[in-house]
Amino acid sequence: MWTLGRLFAGSFRPVEGAVLRGGRPILPAGFRPVPMIHQHPGAP
């Protein structure tokens, strides 16, 4: 799941192929990465 989340957030791109939804790419060519904040569930 983390890998899929990182793909959606733009942390990295697939080396081969494409990520599709309904037959259409979900990561357009001009996609910019989105900051992703990791939190520990026990953090205050």
C-alpha positions as CSV (number, residue, x, y, z in Angstrom):
1,M,0.0,0.0,0.0
2,W,2.8,2.4,0.8
3,T,4.2,2.0,-2.7
4,L,0.9,2.8,-4.3
5,G,0.5,5.8,-2.0
6,R,3.9,7.1,-3.0
7,L,3.1,6.8,-6.7
8,F,-0.1,8.8,-6.2
9,A,1.8,11.4,-4.1
10,G,4.4,11.7,-6.8
11,S,7.3,10.6,-4.6
12,F,8.5,8.5,-7.5
13,R,7.4,7.4,-10.9
14,P,7.1,3.9,-12.3
15,V,10.2,2.8,-14.2
16,E,8.1,1.0,-16.8
17,G,4.5,1.2,-17.9
18,A,1.8,3.5,-16.6
19,V,-0.6,3.8,-13.7
20,L,-4.1,3.7,-15.2
21,R,-7.6,4.2,-13.9
22,G,-10.4,3.4,-16.2
23,G,-7.9,3.0,-19.1
24,R,-6.6,6.6,-18.6
25,P,-3.3,7.6,-17.1
26,I,-3.7,9.1,-13.6
27,L,-0.2,10.6,-13.6
28,P,-0.1,13.3,-16.3
29,A,3.2,14.4,-17.9
30,G,3.1,17.7,-16.0
31,F,2.3,16.2,-12.6
32,R,4.1,17.8,-9.7
33,P,5.0,16.0,-6.5
34,V,2.8,16.6,-3.5
35,P,4.4,16.8,0.0
36,M,3.6,13.8,2.0
37,I,3.7,13.9,5.8
38,H,4.4,10.7,7.6
39,Q,3.0,10.4,11.1
40,H,3.4,7.9,13.8
41,P,0.0,6.7,15.1
42,G,1.2,7.2,18.7
43,A,2.6,10.7,18.2
44,P,0.8,13.4,20.2
